[in-house]
Amino acid sequence: MKKKDVEIILSGLATFEKQHLDLEQYQTESHIAADLLWHAFMSGDIEKKVIADLGCGNGVFGIGALLLGAKEVLFLDVDGDAIKVARANVLAVERIVGKKLSKSFSHSDVNKFSKKVDTVIQNPPFGVRKTHADKPFLLRAMKNSSRIYSFHKLDTARFVESFVKDEGWGVRLVKKYKFPLRKGKNGVKKGYAFWKKNVHYVDVGVWLIDSEVV
């Protein structure tokens, strides 16, 4: 499947009706998800691999990984509503591609994640409401996988890189994005009440975390 085909399918996924402020739930746009997934795919980290989508939200990363030939994807989120949306999205995509996809779902806190996987793809909380809310995601990912693609605000780069290196892993920035946080479409406010604009952009980066990265 081509990158553009993945993006088109991901653009049709259902999203949250309501986002939870305390969980810092931000929907990843389909073009960003497809771009990062294609990079991981071309790096050999998706096809025939077992993938974990931690803090999966509507399942955009995990579903994209399945479209690109992942052996299996584990979708994990502490929010039960998010898991329901992710399940429905996987079923919808199975109808599009005409086959069952190998997946499992876990309505659980990331601290309970214990399954060994090849690759983690995650967009954890940025830590706006709670400082270093992304730290548990990093720790669990490093404990249970060998390759990690993790989204963080660019202005936290020093923390992310120092923390990962202190844990004995290598880390390098592989992608930068203007990450749009949207209130919603057609007048429906799916974002947070304190947002002043319909679209607020945040500078984010994706770090590749690997014990073999130099």
ABEGO torsion letter per residue (X at the ends): XBAAAAAAAAAABBBBABBBAAAGBBBBBAAAAAAAAAAAAAAGAABGBBBBBBGAEAGAAAAAAAAAGBABBBBBBABAAAAAAAAAAAAAAAAAAGBBBBBBBBBBBAAABABBBABBBBBBBAGAABBGAAAAAAAAAAAABABBBBBBBAAAAAAAAAAAAAAGBBBBBABBBBBBBBAEBGGBBABBAABABABBBBBBBBBBBBAABX
